[in-house]
Amino acid sequence: MRYNQLGRTDIKVSALCLGSMTWGSQNTAPEAHAQIDMALDGGINFLDTAEMYPVNPLAKETQGNTERILGEWIGASGRRQDIILATKVSGKGYMNVRDGAPITPASIDLALDASLSSLKTDYIDLYQLHWPDRPMNLFGGSINYEHMDEPSIDISIILDSLNELVKSGKIRYIGLSNETPWGTMKFLHHSEISSTPRVQSIQNAYNLLNRTFEIGGSEVAHREDVGLLAYSPIAQGYLSGKYQNGALPKGSRKELFNRLQRYEGPYAEEAIQAYLDIASKYEIDPTQLANQFVTTRPFVTSNIIGATNMEQLKLAVTSIDINLTKEIEEDIEKAFQRHGNVAS
């Protein structure tokens, strides 16, 4: 396993991070705990969750299950010191958490205290804002910018609130998620002029079908040391090929919840097939090819892998050993030049 510096902190996180958004819906607590043990055995020291998880289904009855399951593992194992723990506070509009309240000092306090209780810990290593409160095209929307005016809490107020929580010891560092280069730079600017906590990472979708982070985001990551925590590295399973030609595997996320349309645009299947063909040409599992592509980008601090069974997780963990030769990289770039960003 390789380890990378988290922003400008003294923390080194594994190049692979274990995601958790299926725990408490598609995965039981024992299954989740087995995943954590396998990940740690493979050298992973970084775990990511969120107060809103699990996401399938997005329901009030299951909201918070993931943090509680992770907290059970922390309490039973006594291994809190062995992991770098990241979680997130939900943004405006998610009605199953605080009735869709925006991110304010009050909502941050409520969310953090609930997360600490569920996770059975007294501090969070990386506390992230799950998505911006300002109007944006997110989660599969158009990548075109649309100007929409709507009031939102000033960034300086949010940073002042987070600063108090850092001082209290409840949070070590802060990060963003589903944010733009403009938004990231605004946070950095405010922290510089107010001596409040500096953003150390940004968690955005990034995969072979969606490389939009490279447009602006990668330069911010490089010049400002705000590395990408990449989620959806295998495009929610589409880059495995299991949904090709209209296939709908029993028990898959698509079959259970009828979601994932962000990867079903008019040109997506053709693009997916191009990457599947590259994997076949070099006799590499397609999910390992997709994962290792993400992991090896110079602006990626950690690649957030996820699985619903141990076979999937083993493939993800061992993807770190795949050698992406110059020839493979060239084939990937040729495919991208033909197909571009077919998802967002």
N, C-alpha and C positions, 0 to 999 in steps of 0.2 A: 504493500500500500504506500502511496505517496501522500505527503502532507503539505498543505499550503498555508501561508499566513492569512489570517482573517483580517482583511483591511490593514489598518495601522495599529492593530492590537498585538498583544504578546501571545495570542492563541494560535495554535496550528491545528487546522482541521483536516480530516482525511479527504482525499480527492473525490471519494464517494460519500454521500450522505444518505442515511436511511430515512425515506419518507414514510408517512404513517396514515394517509388520509382514508385508507380502507378499514382501519382497525375500529371495530365496534359496529360494523355493518357487514361488509363482505368477509371480514376476518374476526374470529373470536379472540378473547383475551389470551388463551393458551397458544393460539397460532401466532399472535402478535409477539408474545414473549419469546417464542422459538425463533422468530425472525430477528429479534434484537440480539439474541445469543449468537446466531449464525453470523450476523453482521459484525459483531464485536470480535468473533473468532477470526474473521477475515481482515481485521485491522481497521474497521470503521470505528471512528470515535465521535461521529457527528450525527445527531438525530434531530429531525425537524417535524414539528407538529403545528397545530393552530387551535384556538378556542372553538372554531366553528366545526371542526372535523368530528365525524366522518362526513364526506361530501356525497356519498351515495347510500341512502337517499339524503337529500337536503331536508331534514325533518327536525322539528322541535324535540321529538321523542329521543332522537339519537345524538343531538348536538352535545358536544363535550365528552362523548364516550371515549374518543381517542386519547385525550389527555388523561382521563381516569385510568385507562388500561396501561398507558405508559407509566403513570404514577404507581400502579400496583407493582409493576416490574421494579421500579426504583426502590420502593419500600421493601420488597421481598429480597432483592438481590444485594442491597447495600452498596451498589456500585455507582452511586451518583458521581463520584469523583472521576470515574472512568469515561464519562461522556461529556461532550459539549452539547448543551441542550438549547434548542431554538424553538420559539413558539411565536404566535402572531395574534394581534388584536384585530377584530373584524372592522371593516370600514362601513360606511353608510349604506343602508338599503337591504342588508341581510336580515330579514324580519325574524328569523329564529334566534337571533342574539340581541338582547336588549331592545327588541321591537324595532330593529333597523336604525338605532341611534347612531349619529355620526361619531367620529373620533374626536373626543374632547378630553380635557383633564379628568373629568368625572368618570367618563366611560373607560378610560385607560386604567384608572384606579380600580374600578369594579372588575374589569377583565383580568388584570394582572393578579389581583388577590384570588380570584376564582381559579386561575391557571396554577398559581403556586399551590393552592389547596389540592387541586386535582392531581397535580404532578408530584405531590409529596416532596417538595423541595422548598428552600427558602430563598432561592435566587434563580434567575434565568440568565444564561450566558449571552444569548442574542435575542432581543425582543424586537419584532418586526411589525410594521404597519401593513396589514394584509393587502389593502388596495387604497388608492387615493379617494378622498371624499368629493373632490371636484368631478364634474361630469366628464366621462371619458369613454371611448370605445374599448371595452375590455372583454376578455374571455370569449374569443371567437368573433368579435365584432369586426367591422371594417377597419382596415389599417389607415384609412384616410382620416385626416384631422378634421373635426367638425367643431367650430367655435360655439360653445354653449356657456352662457353666463348663469351661475348659480352660487349663492353664498356658501362659503366653506370656512372652517376655522383657520385662522392665520397660523402659518408654520411656526412662527416664533413662540406662540402659545403652547403648541404641542411639544416643542423642544424644551421649553421651560419646565413643563410637566415631567417629561422624561428625565430631565436633569435632576429633579428632586428624587426620582426613583432610583437613579444611579447613585446619588449621594447616600440614599438609605440602604444601599446594598441589595435591593431587590432585583436590579438589572445590572449586568456588567457592560453590555454594549447594545447598540441599536442598529436596525437595518430597515430597508424598504422592500416592498414587493409589488409587482405589477405596476411599476413606475416608469416614467419616461426619462430620457436624458435631461430635459428641461426641469422636471420635478426633482430629480436627483441633485442637480446643480443648485436649485433653490434651497434645498435642505443644507447642502454644504456651505452655501453662502451665509445662511442664517447662523449656522453653528460657528462660523469663523468670526462673525461680527458680534456674537453674543457669548462666546466661550461656553456654549452648551454642547452636549454630546455630538460627536461626529458620526455620520452614517458610515458603517463599515462594509456593508454588502447590499446587494439588490437581488431579490429572488424573482426572476421572470421566466416565462416559457422560452425554451430554446431547444431546437432539434433540427434534423435534416430538412423538415418541411417548413420550418419557421425560424429563419436566421435573421429576423428583423433587429435583434439586439445588436448585431454587428454594425448597424447604421446609427452611429452616434453613441450608443451604449458602450460599445467596446472601447472607444477612446476615453470615455469617462472612467471606465474600469481601470484602464492602463495609467492614465495621467493622475487620477485622484485616488488610486488604490481602493476602489469600491468594486470588488470583484463580484462576478455573477454567481449566484447559487441557482443553477439551471434546473427548472422543473419540466416535467413531461419529455424527458430525453428520448423516449421511444414513441412519442406522440400518442399517449394513452393506449398503447398496444397496436396501433395501426402499422408501425414500422416492423412489427413481427410478421406481418402478412396475413394474420388470422382473419381479417375482415375483407380480404381481397375478393373480387368478383361477387360481392353481395353476401359473402359467408357471415353467419351469425352464430358463433360457437355458444353452446349451452353453458350458462353460468358466467359468461363474459359480462363486462360492465355495460356494453351496448345492449346485450340481450336482456339484462336485468332492469336497466334503468332508461333505455332509449335516449341516451345522451351522446356526446362526442361529435355532433354535427360539424364542429369546427374543422374536422379532418375529412369532410365529405364534399368539398367543393368540386366544381366541374373538372378540374385538372389534377385532383389529389391522387386518384387511383393510379394514373399514369406515372406520376412522380414516385409514388411508393414503389411501384413495380421496378422502376429504374434502380432504386437503392437495394431492393431485394435481389435484383440481377447481379449487382456488384458483390453482394454478400455471397451469392451462389458461386460466382466466378472465382472467388478467393477461398471458398470453402470455410466461411465464417458464419456463425449463427447471426441472423440479421439484427437481433436485439443487441448482441454484443458489438456489432459494427456501429450501430446507432449510438449506443452508450459510450463507446470509446471515442467516437468522433467528438461528442460533447465534452467528455472528460479532458481531452487533450488540447482543447482550445486555450490559448494563452491568457484569455481574459476570464476564464472560468475558475473560480475558487473551489467550488465543489459541485458535483453532479448529483442531484437528488433522485435516487433510484427508488422504485416501489415495486411491490409484488403482492399477489394474493395467494401464492403457494410457494413452497420451498424450492421447487425446481426452477421457477422463474427467478427467485432471489439468488440462487446459486449462479445462474447465468449472468445476472447483473453484477454480482460481487466479483466474479472472475473475469468480467470484461476488462478489468484494469490490466490484465496480462496480454491482451490482444495487441499485436504489432501492426499499426497502420503504416504500411510501407509508403514510399513515395508514389508508387504506381497506384495504390489504393486511393491515396489522397487526390491524385490527379483525376482518377475516374469519378470520385465524388464531386470534384469541382466541375467537371464536364457535365455531370448530371444536373448540378445546381444551375449552371449557366443555361441549360435547356429548360428547366422547370421552375426555378426561382422559389419564392416564398408562396406556397399554395395554401398555407394555413396561417392563422394569426392567433 
